[in-house]
Amino acid sequence: MSEIYEWVRNIVIYLILNTIIMNLLGSSSYKKYISIVSGMILLLIVVSPFLKLLNMDEILDYYLNANIYQADVSDFQNELKLMEDKQKDVVFAGFEDRIREQVANILQDDGLYLYEMEVVVNRDGDSDSFGKIRSLSINAGYLEDEGIPVHMIDIERIVISANKCEDIMESIENLLSPLEIQIKKRLSDFYNMEQDNINISIKEG
């Protein structure tokens, strides 16, 4: 008898609390979601005595704890992946900095200063060329006698029509100076990459 009384009391208390919460929410957009959750809670309260009679409460607790554990594992895996991605970014950033230093030293041997460089490294872990340089884009200039880089000259951007682009790209090798061709070959040998993936521009002082 006491169990029936406790069961009824729990239902009444829940209904009172639910009514108060719904009134406080008013016309809130979250009200419909809370109604769904509160309905599920009420259902569990109503059927709880029958679950105990059938020993279903222990089974429900088991599956509930199992689902909570799986959710925790999933959250941990996501956090771990984010940490790994950040660590990879740090490693690749350090690797790219080393490449910049190496290129700057190679250019300096020919009296050149590295203005700016863009390096693209293969970050696909499943690729055979993982960690290798995909492309290099280099802007350099001649050093002055004092060892200070000359000022870079801003050149207005030239727009090339699509039908002429292919012809210009084929003849671009002929426009390179002997020094640019020499450095391009040296970088190609040094990094074991195709010369077509190396773009270099040396600006005059």
Z-matrix of the N, CA and C atoms (Angstrom, degrees):
N
C 1 1.464
C 2 1.530 1 110.91
N 3 1.327 2 115.80 1 -40.70
C 4 1.462 3 120.14 2 -179.48
C 5 1.532 4 111.07 3 -63.54
N 6 1.325 5 116.50 4 -34.23
C 7 1.454 6 119.95 5 179.15
C 8 1.521 7 111.17 6 -67.00
N 9 1.348 8 116.22 7 -39.09
C 10 1.465 9 120.02 8 177.82
C 11 1.528 10 109.61 9 -65.24
N 12 1.336 11 116.13 10 -41.44
C 13 1.462 12 120.07 11 179.13
C 14 1.531 13 110.85 12 -62.19
N 15 1.319 14 117.16 13 -43.53
C 16 1.457 15 121.52 14 179.64
C 17 1.533 16 110.66 15 -64.61
N 18 1.345 17 114.97 16 -38.62
C 19 1.471 18 120.00 17 179.50
C 20 1.528 19 110.64 18 -63.06
N 21 1.333 20 116.67 19 -46.95
C 22 1.476 21 121.13 20 179.43
C 23 1.521 22 110.37 21 -64.44
N 24 1.341 23 116.43 22 -41.12
C 25 1.463 24 120.41 23 -179.80
C 26 1.532 25 111.18 24 -61.81
N 27 1.317 26 116.41 25 -41.64
C 28 1.465 27 120.18 26 178.93
C 29 1.527 28 111.39 27 -62.55
N 30 1.335 29 115.70 28 -40.29
C 31 1.466 30 119.25 29 179.13
C 32 1.517 31 110.72 30 -64.87
N 33 1.338 32 116.59 31 -44.42
C 34 1.469 33 120.70 32 -178.65
C 35 1.527 34 110.53 33 -64.27
N 36 1.330 35 116.17 34 -46.00
C 37 1.479 36 119.74 35 179.95
C 38 1.528 37 110.56 36 -60.92
N 39 1.329 38 115.52 37 -41.55
C 40 1.467 39 118.27 38 -179.33
C 41 1.521 40 111.10 39 -65.05
N 42 1.344 41 116.53 40 -42.40
C 43 1.463 42 120.05 41 -179.37
C 44 1.527 43 111.09 42 -62.43
N 45 1.341 44 116.46 43 -39.01
C 46 1.466 45 120.19 44 179.62
C 47 1.536 46 109.94 45 -65.82
N 48 1.331 47 115.64 46 -47.73
C 49 1.474 48 119.61 47 179.85
C 50 1.522 49 111.35 48 -62.89
N 51 1.323 50 115.96 49 -40.22
C 52 1.469 51 119.86 50 -179.83
C 53 1.524 52 110.95 51 -64.19
N 54 1.338 53 116.95 52 -40.11
C 55 1.467 54 121.03 53 178.89
C 56 1.525 55 110.76 54 -63.73
N 57 1.333 56 116.39 55 -41.47
C 58 1.464 57 120.30 56 179.83
C 59 1.539 58 110.40 57 -64.23
N 60 1.324 59 115.82 58 -44.62
C 61 1.472 60 119.87 59 -179.05
C 62 1.522 61 111.23 60 -63.67
N 63 1.330 62 116.95 61 -42.08
C 64 1.457 63 120.49 62 -179.73
C 65 1.518 64 111.38 63 -64.62
N 66 1.319 65 116.73 64 -38.52
C 67 1.469 66 120.05 65 178.22
C 68 1.529 67 111.19 66 -66.79
N 69 1.335 68 116.19 67 -36.34
C 70 1.461 69 119.63 68 178.90
C 71 1.523 70 111.58 69 -68.67
N 72 1.326 71 115.85 70 -33.37
C 73 1.454 72 119.41 71 -179.94
C 74 1.521 73 112.69 72 -70.90
N 75 1.306 74 116.86 73 -31.14
C 76 1.457 75 120.47 74 179.45
C 77 1.520 76 111.48 75 63.25
N 78 1.340 77 115.59 76 -124.90
C 79 1.470 78 120.86 77 -178.93
C 80 1.529 79 111.74 78 -100.80
N 81 1.305 80 117.35 79 28.55
C 82 1.463 81 121.30 80 -178.88
C 83 1.526 82 110.72 81 -62.27
N 84 1.323 83 115.78 82 146.66
C 85 1.467 84 120.84 83 -179.87
C 86 1.527 85 111.32 84 -68.17
N 87 1.331 86 117.46 85 -19.80
C 88 1.470 87 121.20 86 -179.50
C 89 1.531 88 111.84 87 -83.13
N 90 1.337 89 116.42 88 -6.53
C 91 1.461 90 119.79 89 -172.93
C 92 1.524 91 111.93 90 -61.72
N 93 1.349 92 117.22 91 -40.12
C 94 1.463 93 119.28 92 -177.25
C 95 1.532 94 111.55 93 -67.47
N 96 1.330 95 116.37 94 -34.32
C 97 1.464 96 119.30 95 178.69
C 98 1.529 97 111.09 96 -70.00
N 99 1.329 98 115.35 97 -40.89
C 100 1.466 99 119.56 98 178.00
C 101 1.524 100 110.51 99 -65.79
N 102 1.336 101 116.18 100 -33.46
C 103 1.469 102 119.45 101 177.96
C 104 1.522 103 111.18 102 -63.63
N 105 1.334 104 115.99 103 -39.55
C 106 1.468 105 119.72 104 179.13
C 107 1.523 106 110.46 105 -64.39
N 108 1.340 107 116.07 106 -45.72
C 109 1.462 108 120.43 107 -179.37
C 110 1.524 109 110.59 108 -64.83
N 111 1.329 110 116.26 109 -43.93
C 112 1.471 111 119.81 110 -179.07
C 113 1.524 112 111.32 111 -64.34
N 114 1.347 113 115.83 112 -34.13
C 115 1.466 114 119.16 113 176.84
C 116 1.522 115 111.86 114 -65.31
N 117 1.335 116 116.11 115 -38.70
C 118 1.463 117 120.10 116 178.14
C 119 1.522 118 110.84 117 -67.27
N 120 1.338 119 116.08 118 -39.32
C 121 1.471 120 119.50 119 178.39
C 122 1.521 121 110.60 120 -64.52
N 123 1.340 122 116.83 121 -42.62
C 124 1.459 123 120.95 122 178.76
C 125 1.528 124 110.82 123 -61.49
N 126 1.334 125 115.99 124 -39.82
C 127 1.461 126 120.02 125 179.01
C 128 1.528 127 110.85 126 -62.11
N 129 1.354 128 115.87 127 -42.63
C 130 1.467 129 119.34 128 178.90
C 131 1.518 130 111.17 129 -63.91
N 132 1.351 131 116.66 130 -38.85
C 133 1.472 132 119.43 131 178.88
C 134 1.522 133 110.68 132 -64.81
N 135 1.317 134 116.10 133 -40.77
C 136 1.469 135 120.41 134 -177.13
C 137 1.530 136 111.54 135 -66.90
N 138 1.337 137 116.45 136 -41.99
C 139 1.475 138 119.30 137 -174.97
C 140 1.522 139 112.15 138 -90.92
N 141 1.342 140 118.00 139 -3.85
C 142 1.462 141 120.22 140 -176.78
C 143 1.535 142 113.96 141 -54.45
N 144 1.349 143 120.60 142 -41.78
C 145 1.476 144 118.80 143 179.11
C 146 1.529 145 112.54 144 -61.72
N 147 1.330 146 115.81 145 -38.27
C 148 1.467 147 119.71 146 -179.70
C 149 1.530 148 110.63 147 -69.76
N 150 1.331 149 114.94 148 -34.06
C 151 1.464 150 118.35 149 177.71
C 152 1.521 151 110.87 150 -65.14
N 153 1.336 152 115.57 151 -38.42
C 154 1.463 153 119.63 152 178.60
C 155 1.525 154 111.16 153 -66.34
N 156 1.328 155 115.65 154 -38.91
C 157 1.456 156 118.93 155 179.87
C 158 1.537 157 111.23 156 -64.07
N 159 1.315 158 115.94 157 -35.00
C 160 1.462 159 120.74 158 -178.02
C 161 1.529 160 112.66 159 -95.02
N 162 1.352 161 115.89 160 6.14
C 163 1.464 162 121.82 161 -177.16
C 164 1.536 163 112.71 162 58.38
N 165 1.322 164 114.42 163 27.53
C 166 1.457 165 119.75 164 179.90
C 167 1.530 166 112.43 165 -80.93
N 168 1.344 167 116.60 166 -17.70
C 169 1.465 168 119.04 167 -177.75
C 170 1.529 169 111.45 168 -64.25
N 171 1.333 170 116.35 169 -37.59
C 172 1.464 171 119.50 170 178.95
C 173 1.532 172 111.15 171 -68.12
N 174 1.331 173 115.68 172 -37.07
C 175 1.463 174 119.81 173 178.58
C 176 1.522 175 110.27 174 -66.04
N 177 1.350 176 116.13 175 -42.63
C 178 1.460 177 119.98 176 178.73
C 179 1.522 178 111.28 177 -63.94
N 180 1.341 179 115.82 178 -40.95
C 181 1.465 180 119.58 179 177.70
C 182 1.527 181 110.84 180 -61.37
N 183 1.331 182 114.85 181 -39.53
C 184 1.467 183 119.20 182 -179.71
C 185 1.519 184 110.90 183 -62.07
N 186 1.343 185 115.50 184 -50.53
C 187 1.466 186 118.68 185 -178.04
C 188 1.522 187 112.00 186 -68.55
N 189 1.322 188 116.73 187 -33.03
C 190 1.462 189 119.91 188 177.14
C 191 1.517 190 110.60 189 -64.49
N 192 1.331 191 116.50 190 -46.70
C 193 1.469 192 120.61 191 178.47
C 194 1.531 193 111.40 192 -64.72
N 195 1.342 194 115.29 193 -35.76
C 196 1.464 195 118.94 194 178.74
C 197 1.526 196 110.92 195 -65.23
N 198 1.345 197 115.92 196 -41.57
C 199 1.461 198 119.71 197 178.78
C 200 1.532 199 111.25 198 -66.76
N 201 1.323 200 116.47 199 -38.72
C 202 1.467 201 120.33 200 177.60
C 203 1.521 202 109.92 201 -63.30
N 204 1.338 203 116.17 202 -41.02
C 205 1.472 204 120.19 203 178.76
C 206 1.522 205 110.91 204 -63.10
N 207 1.337 206 116.69 205 -44.26
C 208 1.460 207 120.21 206 179.48
C 209 1.524 208 111.14 207 -62.53
N 210 1.328 209 116.31 208 -38.17
C 211 1.461 210 119.55 209 177.97
C 212 1.519 211 110.78 210 -65.77
N 213 1.334 212 116.71 211 -40.37
C 214 1.466 213 120.54 212 177.59
C 215 1.523 214 111.37 213 -63.57
N 216 1.339 215 115.93 214 -41.77
C 217 1.467 216 120.20 215 178.67
C 218 1.524 217 110.66 216 -62.73
N 219 1.334 218 115.91 217 -42.83
C 220 1.465 219 120.33 218 179.28
C 221 1.523 220 111.57 219 -62.06
N 222 1.345 221 116.06 220 -43.76
C 223 1.469 222 120.16 221 177.99
C 224 1.527 223 110.79 222 -62.19
N 225 1.335 224 115.94 223 -41.36
C 226 1.467 225 119.96 224 179.80
C 227 1.525 226 111.02 225 -64.31
N 228 1.342 227 116.92 226 -41.41
C 229 1.461 228 120.68 227 179.13
C 230 1.523 229 111.33 228 -63.40
N 231 1.330 230 115.44 229 -40.25
C 232 1.470 231 119.11 230 178.52
C 233 1.526 232 111.01 231 -65.07
N 234 1.331 233 116.23 232 -42.70
C 235 1.464 234 119.76 233 178.53
C 236 1.533 235 110.65 234 -64.20
N 237 1.347 236 115.88 235 -39.98
C 238 1.462 237 120.28 236 179.32
C 239 1.523 238 111.01 237 -64.53
N 240 1.331 239 116.78 238 -40.17
C 241 1.464 240 120.83 239 179.11
C 242 1.531 241 110.32 240 -63.80
N 243 1.347 242 116.19 241 -41.59
C 244 1.456 243 119.36 242 178.38
C 245 1.524 244 111.04 243 -62.61
N 246 1.351 245 115.46 244 -40.37
C 247 1.463 246 119.43 245 178.02
C 248 1.522 247 110.67 246 -63.85
N 249 1.351 248 116.75 247 -42.30
C 250 1.461 249 120.51 248 179.86
C 251 1.525 250 110.73 249 -63.72
N 252 1.338 251 116.63 250 -40.89
C 253 1.462 252 120.44 251 179.36
C 254 1.525 253 110.69 252 -62.90
N 255 1.344 254 116.44 253 -41.44
C 256 1.453 255 119.79 254 179.28
C 257 1.527 256 110.70 255 -66.00
N 258 1.340 257 116.31 256 -40.22
C 259 1.458 258 119.80 257 178.26
C 260 1.529 259 110.80 258 -64.68
N 261 1.341 260 116.79 259 -39.17
C 262 1.461 261 120.09 260 177.15
C 263 1.519 262 110.53 261 -62.88
N 264 1.340 263 116.36 262 -41.58
C 265 1.468 264 119.88 263 179.21
C 266 1.527 265 110.75 264 -60.23
N 267 1.335 266 115.78 265 -40.88
C 268 1.472 267 119.90 266 -180.00
C 269 1.526 268 110.18 267 -65.51
N 270 1.348 269 116.54 268 -43.03
C 271 1.463 270 120.82 269 -178.99
C 272 1.523 271 110.62 270 -64.59
N 273 1.328 272 116.77 271 -46.48
C 274 1.461 273 120.29 272 -179.55
C 275 1.529 274 111.30 273 -66.00
N 276 1.339 275 117.04 274 -36.30
C 277 1.469 276 120.00 275 177.92
C 278 1.526 277 110.57 276 -62.75
N 279 1.336 278 116.40 277 -41.85
C 280 1.460 279 120.35 278 177.44
C 281 1.519 280 111.75 279 -65.65
N 282 1.336 281 115.81 280 -38.95
C 283 1.469 282 120.65 281 178.38
C 284 1.523 283 111.14 282 -63.93
N 285 1.332 284 116.70 283 -42.61
C 286 1.465 285 121.08 284 179.17
C 287 1.524 286 111.34 285 -67.12
N 288 1.321 287 117.08 286 -34.70
C 289 1.476 288 119.93 287 175.96
C 290 1.527 289 110.71 288 -63.90
N 291 1.328 290 116.21 289 -39.56
C 292 1.472 291 119.77 290 177.97
C 293 1.519 292 110.80 291 -63.84
N 294 1.318 293 116.75 292 -39.57
C 295 1.464 294 120.25 293 178.52
C 296 1.525 295 110.01 294 -63.49
N 297 1.334 296 116.83 295 -40.78
C 298 1.470 297 120.01 296 178.27
C 299 1.530 298 111.06 297 -61.52
N 300 1.324 299 116.48 298 -42.00
C 301 1.460 300 120.00 299 178.82
C 302 1.531 301 110.79 300 -64.07
N 303 1.335 302 116.76 301 -42.12
C 304 1.458 303 120.58 302 179.99
C 305 1.528 304 111.05 303 -64.09
N 306 1.323 305 116.66 304 -44.92
C 307 1.462 306 120.50 305 179.56
C 308 1.524 307 110.38 306 -63.86
N 309 1.344 308 116.26 307 -41.13
C 310 1.468 309 119.96 308 178.75
C 311 1.522 310 111.00 309 -60.82
N 312 1.329 311 116.94 310 -40.32
C 313 1.469 312 120.66 311 178.70
C 314 1.527 313 111.76 312 -66.85
N 315 1.339 314 116.30 313 -40.11
C 316 1.464 315 120.28 314 178.69
C 317 1.531 316 110.31 315 -63.74
N 318 1.331 317 116.05 316 -42.15
C 319 1.464 318 120.16 317 179.31
C 320 1.527 319 110.78 318 -67.25
N 321 1.319 320 115.80 319 -37.73
C 322 1.466 321 119.80 320 -177.70
C 323 1.520 322 111.29 321 -64.14
N 324 1.308 323 117.14 322 -30.92
C 325 1.468 324 120.24 323 178.04
C 326 1.529 325 111.57 324 -61.53
N 327 1.339 326 116.36 325 -25.15
C 328 1.464 327 120.85 326 179.26
C 329 1.527 328 111.34 327 -105.05
N 330 1.334 329 116.46 328 20.24
C 331 1.449 330 120.18 329 177.68
C 332 1.512 331 114.01 330 71.33
N 333 1.318 332 116.69 331 31.09
C 334 1.462 333 121.29 332 -178.11
C 335 1.523 334 110.66 333 -117.79
N 336 1.325 335 114.75 334 155.76
C 337 1.463 336 121.74 335 178.83
C 338 1.526 337 108.77 336 -119.66
N 339 1.329 338 116.35 337 135.00
C 340 1.468 339 121.38 338 179.77
C 341 1.522 340 109.57 339 -82.49
N 342 1.340 341 115.71 340 110.07
C 343 1.463 342 120.07 341 176.71
C 344 1.527 343 110.72 342 -75.28
N 345 1.305 344 115.01 343 -56.01
C 346 1.467 345 119.74 344 -179.23
C 347 1.525 346 109.23 345 -153.92
N 348 1.305 347 114.95 346 155.16
C 349 1.453 348 120.22 347 -178.66
C 350 1.518 349 109.83 348 -150.56
N 351 1.301 350 115.78 349 139.63
C 352 1.465 351 121.88 350 174.61
C 353 1.515 352 107.80 351 -117.81
N 354 1.313 353 115.72 352 122.75
C 355 1.460 354 120.50 353 179.83
C 356 1.523 355 108.92 354 -118.68
N 357 1.315 356 115.98 355 134.31
C 358 1.472 357 121.78 356 178.11
C 359 1.518 358 108.11 357 -115.85
N 360 1.329 359 115.74 358 119.57
C 361 1.464 360 121.98 359 -178.68
C 362 1.524 361 109.10 360 -110.12
N 363 1.310 362 116.55 361 140.26
C 364 1.459 363 121.25 362 178.28
C 365 1.532 364 109.66 363 -69.96
N 366 1.334 365 116.57 364 116.01
C 367 1.467 366 121.69 365 -178.63
C 368 1.524 367 112.63 366 -104.21
N 369 1.306 368 117.30 367 6.53
C 370 1.466 369 121.37 368 -179.59
C 371 1.524 370 109.30 369 -78.82
N 372 1.320 371 116.10 370 108.35
C 373 1.453 372 120.82 371 -177.58
C 374 1.514 373 114.04 372 -64.21
N 375 1.332 374 117.96 373 -21.72
C 376 1.467 375 121.54 374 -179.57
C 377 1.524 376 112.17 375 -89.48
N 378 1.319 377 117.34 376 -4.81
C 379 1.458 378 121.06 377 -177.69
C 380 1.525 379 111.05 378 -85.34
N 381 1.336 380 115.76 379 149.30
C 382 1.466 381 120.70 380 177.41
C 383 1.527 382 111.35 381 -68.55
N 384 1.333 383 116.11 382 -24.64
C 385 1.459 384 120.35 383 -178.55
C 386 1.530 385 112.15 384 -100.86
N 387 1.340 386 115.55 385 25.60
C 388 1.463 387 120.32 386 179.96
C 389 1.530 388 110.71 387 -57.87
N 390 1.341 389 116.16 388 130.75
C 391 1.457 390 121.39 389 178.60
C 392 1.517 391 114.41 390 86.07
N 393 1.326 392 116.92 391 -3.23
C 394 1.463 393 119.62 392 179.63
C 395 1.527 394 110.39 393 -92.71
N 396 1.327 395 115.17 394 157.34
C 397 1.461 396 120.46 395 -178.36
C 398 1.525 397 109.20 396 -77.67
N 399 1.322 398 115.07 397 129.18
C 400 1.457 399 119.66 398 176.94
C 401 1.527 400 111.33 399 -87.56
N 402 1.319 401 116.89 400 -43.37
C 403 1.455 402 119.62 401 -177.92
C 404 1.522 403 110.54 402 -155.31
N 405 1.339 404 114.39 403 154.70
C 406 1.460 405 122.74 404 175.89
C 407 1.516 406 108.68 405 -130.44
N 408 1.314 407 116.82 406 131.80
C 409 1.462 408 122.17 407 173.79
C 410 1.518 409 107.20 408 -124.57
N 411 1.341 410 115.66 409 118.67
C 412 1.463 411 121.08 410 -170.47
C 413 1.515 412 110.82 411 -124.87
N 414 1.332 413 116.02 412 133.07
C 415 1.459 414 122.94 413 169.62
C 416 1.518 415 107.51 414 -116.77
N 417 1.333 416 116.43 415 123.44
C 418 1.465 417 121.13 416 -176.75
C 419 1.517 418 109.98 417 -133.84
N 420 1.327 419 115.57 418 165.06
C 421 1.455 420 121.53 419 177.47
C 422 1.515 421 109.84 420 -146.61
N 423 1.340 422 116.22 421 165.42
C 424 1.468 423 121.10 422 -178.54
C 425 1.523 424 110.23 423 -78.04
N 426 1.320 425 115.85 424 146.45
C 427 1.454 426 122.22 425 177.15
C 428 1.522 427 110.10 426 -82.91
N 429 1.305 428 116.58 427 144.22
C 430 1.455 429 121.06 428 173.00
C 431 1.531 430 109.36 429 -80.31
N 432 1.288 431 116.65 430 171.19
C 433 1.468 432 120.89 431 -177.46
C 434 1.520 433 111.77 432 -59.67
N 435 1.345 434 116.12 433 -33.64
C 436 1.465 435 119.36 434 -178.42
C 437 1.520 436 112.27 435 -78.09
N 438 1.312 437 116.88 436 -2.63
C 439 1.463 438 119.24 437 -178.62
C 440 1.508 439 113.10 438 85.18
N 441 1.350 440 117.14 439 12.09
C 442 1.464 441 120.87 440 178.76
C 443 1.519 442 107.88 441 -99.59
N 444 1.321 443 119.23 442 135.26
C 445 1.465 444 119.82 443 -178.39
C 446 1.514 445 111.61 444 -65.79
N 447 1.309 446 115.49 445 143.92
C 448 1.461 447 120.08 446 176.47
C 449 1.513 448 109.28 447 -69.20
N 450 1.322 449 116.06 448 160.15
C 451 1.463 450 120.43 449 -179.85
C 452 1.516 451 109.94 450 -74.39
N 453 1.318 452 114.99 451 139.24
C 454 1.442 453 120.33 452 -179.56
C 455 1.520 454 109.69 453 -77.86
N 456 1.323 455 115.78 454 138.71
C 457 1.460 456 121.33 455 -179.84
C 458 1.519 457 108.76 456 -93.92
N 459 1.331 458 116.73 457 126.49
C 460 1.451 459 121.27 458 177.10
C 461 1.518 460 109.22 459 -81.80
N 462 1.324 461 116.63 460 124.61
C 463 1.450 462 122.29 461 -179.96
C 464 1.515 463 109.10 462 -112.81
N 465 1.296 464 115.77 463 132.91
C 466 1.459 465 119.83 464 -179.15
C 467 1.519 466 110.00 465 -61.87
N 468 1.309 467 115.64 466 137.47
C 469 1.453 468 120.38 467 -176.95
C 470 1.525 469 111.15 468 -66.53
N 471 1.331 470 116.17 469 136.17
C 472 1.450 471 122.16 470 -179.05
C 473 1.521 472 108.93 471 -104.15
N 474 1.319 473 116.76 472 128.53
C 475 1.456 474 122.13 473 179.42
C 476 1.515 475 108.84 474 -95.00
N 477 1.331 476 115.66 475 126.07
C 478 1.462 477 121.01 476 -177.21
C 479 1.523 478 108.95 477 -110.69
N 480 1.291 479 116.60 478 131.93
C 481 1.462 480 120.63 479 178.82
C 482 1.520 481 109.76 480 -68.69
N 483 1.317 482 116.09 481 153.65
C 484 1.465 483 121.67 482 -173.89
C 485 1.517 484 112.19 483 -63.96
N 486 1.343 485 118.40 484 -36.33
C 487 1.460 486 119.99 485 -176.26
C 488 1.521 487 112.89 486 -72.64
N 489 1.331 488 117.05 487 -17.44
C 490 1.458 489 119.87 488 178.98
C 491 1.528 490 112.09 489 -101.86
N 492 1.319 491 116.02 490 -10.69
C 493 1.469 492 119.84 491 -174.07
C 494 1.521 493 111.57 492 -61.96
N 495 1.343 494 116.87 493 -42.93
C 496 1.473 495 120.02 494 -176.35
C 497 1.519 496 111.19 495 -64.56
N 498 1.334 497 116.47 496 -42.09
C 499 1.468 498 119.66 497 -179.89
C 500 1.516 499 111.46 498 -64.64
N 501 1.325 500 116.25 499 -38.15
C 502 1.460 501 120.41 500 -179.54
C 503 1.524 502 110.67 501 -68.92
N 504 1.335 503 117.08 502 -40.28
C 505 1.456 504 120.72 503 179.66
C 506 1.535 505 110.96 504 -64.15
N 507 1.333 506 117.09 505 -34.82
C 508 1.457 507 119.94 506 179.76
C 509 1.524 508 111.78 507 -68.33
N 510 1.339 509 116.16 508 -31.19
C 511 1.462 510 119.57 509 -177.21
C 512 1.517 511 113.55 510 -97.35
N 513 1.356 512 117.29 511 4.23
C 514 1.460 513 119.96 512 -174.78
C 515 1.533 514 111.75 513 -68.28
N 516 1.349 515 116.19 514 -27.92
C 517 1.459 516 119.73 515 178.63
C 518 1.528 517 110.85 516 -62.51
N 519 1.340 518 115.28 517 -34.66
C 520 1.458 519 119.76 518 -179.50
C 521 1.523 520 112.26 519 -71.18
N 522 1.342 521 116.73 520 -19.43
C 523 1.453 522 120.54 521 -179.11
C 524 1.527 523 111.84 522 -84.90
N 525 1.321 524 117.44 523 -12.58
C 526 1.451 525 120.56 524 -179.53
C 527 1.525 526 110.35 525 -73.58
N 528 1.316 527 114.08 526 142.61
C 529 1.461 528 118.72 527 176.88
C 530 1.529 529 109.15 528 -74.88
N 531 1.337 530 117.42 529 160.66
C 532 1.475 531 119.17 530 178.09
C 533 1.519 532 112.48 531 -56.16
N 534 1.346 533 116.69 532 -36.28
C 535 1.460 534 119.48 533 179.47
C 536 1.519 535 111.01 534 -67.73
N 537 1.338 536 117.61 535 -40.39
C 538 1.460 537 120.88 536 178.46
C 539 1.528 538 110.82 537 -63.80
N 540 1.325 539 115.92 538 -40.72
C 541 1.468 540 119.67 539 178.30
C 542 1.529 541 110.35 540 -65.34
N 543 1.321 542 116.39 541 -40.57
C 544 1.471 543 121.12 542 -179.88
C 545 1.526 544 110.96 543 -63.21
N 546 1.349 545 116.53 544 -46.71
C 547 1.469 546 120.46 545 -179.11
C 548 1.523 547 110.55 546 -67.13
N 549 1.318 548 116.13 547 -38.42
C 550 1.463 549 120.31 548 178.74
C 551 1.532 550 110.59 549 -60.44
N 552 1.327 551 116.57 550 -42.56
C 553 1.464 552 120.49 551 178.58
C 554 1.530 553 110.89 552 -67.61
N 555 1.337 554 116.15 553 -38.90
C 556 1.458 555 119.90 554 -179.57
C 557 1.532 556 110.56 555 -64.42
N 558 1.313 557 116.93 556 -43.01
C 559 1.463 558 120.69 557 178.39
C 560 1.525 559 110.96 558 -66.90
N 561 1.328 560 115.85 559 -36.77
C 562 1.466 561 119.84 560 178.68
C 563 1.519 562 110.27 561 -62.61
N 564 1.339 563 117.45 562 -43.43
C 565 1.464 564 121.18 563 179.08
C 566 1.529 565 111.09 564 -69.75
N 567 1.340 566 115.46 565 -39.40
C 568 1.468 567 120.04 566 -176.03
C 569 1.527 568 111.04 567 -65.40
N 570 1.339 569 117.36 568 -43.06
C 571 1.466 570 121.58 569 -176.24
C 572 1.527 571 112.53 570 -100.96
N 573 1.346 572 116.93 571 2.90
C 574 1.463 573 121.04 572 177.62
C 575 1.533 574 110.94 573 53.61
N 576 1.317 575 115.28 574 54.52
C 577 1.458 576 120.71 575 -179.54
C 578 1.520 577 109.37 576 -136.12
N 579 1.331 578 116.37 577 161.55
C 580 1.452 579 121.86 578 -178.72
C 581 1.527 580 110.39 579 -67.95
N 582 1.342 581 115.54 580 140.95
C 583 1.456 582 119.75 581 178.36
C 584 1.528 583 111.93 582 -64.75
N 585 1.335 584 116.10 583 -27.88
C 586 1.466 585 119.65 584 179.38
C 587 1.523 586 111.81 585 -63.58
N 588 1.336 587 116.85 586 -20.63
C 589 1.470 588 120.49 587 -179.37
C 590 1.529 589 112.21 588 -92.87
N 591 1.332 590 115.91 589 8.51
C 592 1.464 591 120.56 590 179.14
C 593 1.526 592 109.17 591 -117.64
N 594 1.298 593 115.55 592 121.28
C 595 1.465 594 121.78 593 176.49
C 596 1.536 595 108.23 594 -113.22
N 597 1.329 596 116.16 595 126.04
C 598 1.452 597 119.46 596 -179.40
C 599 1.523 598 109.88 597 -133.72
N 600 1.314 599 114.88 598 138.51
C 601 1.459 600 121.20 599 179.09
C 602 1.522 601 108.21 600 -134.98
N 603 1.339 602 115.81 601 121.81
C 604 1.458 603 121.31 602 178.12
C 605 1.512 604 108.34 603 -107.43
N 606 1.308 605 116.77 604 118.50
C 607 1.461 606 121.79 605 -177.85
C 608 1.515 607 109.99 606 -92.77
N 609 1.314 608 114.86 607 139.28
C 610 1.458 609 120.36 608 178.96
C 611 1.513 610 109.84 609 -77.36
N 612 1.364 611 117.02 610 151.23
C 613 1.443 612 121.67 611 178.98
C 614 1.507 613 111.07 612 -81.46
